[in-house]
């Protein structure tokens, strides 16, 4: 792939050598050529070995319709790549960012058959951005330029990419709202510790202001929840085993690498009773549980004790 120095600045390092770093201007992100998606993903260290597994074979792998039109791509536990239109990337001072909501786009364009395809790609992008936030993964951005469809017009023609490039700088999801899908991707930033560990099913049992209070409370509690997982792993030699008596489920045992490091954290004191300003929670008032037990604990709006949940 050609290397364009016009998009970069030469900055002296401590050893009096010069290093090449991406410039912090939108002009430096303007694509000048149309590189293939598959080649950009290879550069971003995304595995594309499955692209050849269709009727076109290796010779036409770059045109595999299962992948080449997607808006986002994932290398599990390593990196997320997302396609962003240059028109949707903004700059404030030296900060370059993207704050469009992919989840909201999934609900638009319902009057056309293509809407289902757009919705699927939008939902997948939202899930992948959420994944990057939860797992603190770096994000590689493929910048697009061309004729972009009008999101609010259900009769708009499909977008036509004229040029694309892979930004040399890494991005990060610095903010993500599990309830709304609102997110902020910032160029040059490092992944941050998520303010909410995961989108718990409990959140969806509330409406209106109660739901907002619940989410705000969870945000305030996030560090304690993460600390609970860390403490449990230290006690159990790195394992996260469901603490409900007679359960003992472990995600990594069932799902392998996919489930490694995952578990849900249950508040033994009902969070629905928490005031807007939150409440103090001790580590002993939290329990590491599996998803099935967590649902059963709260089924019917209850907050059942973990003792006796599973009959002997």
Buried (B, 14 or more C-beta within 10 A) or exposed (E): EEEEEEBBBEEEEEEEEEEEBBBBEBEBBBBEEBBBBBEBBBBBEBEBEEBBEBEBEEEEBBBBEEBBBBBBBBBEEEBBBBBBBBEEBEBEEEEBBBEBBBBBBBEBBEEBEBBEEBBEBBBBBBBBBBBBBBBEBBBBBBBBBBEBBEBEEBEBEEBEBEBBBBBBBBBBBBBBBBBEBBBBBBBBBEBBEBBBBBBBEBBEBBEEEEBEBBBBBBBBBBEBBBEBBEEBBEEEEEBBBBBBEEBEBBBBEEEEEEBBEBBBBBBBBEBBEBEEEBBEBEEEBBBBBBBBBBEBBBEEEEBBEBEEBBEE
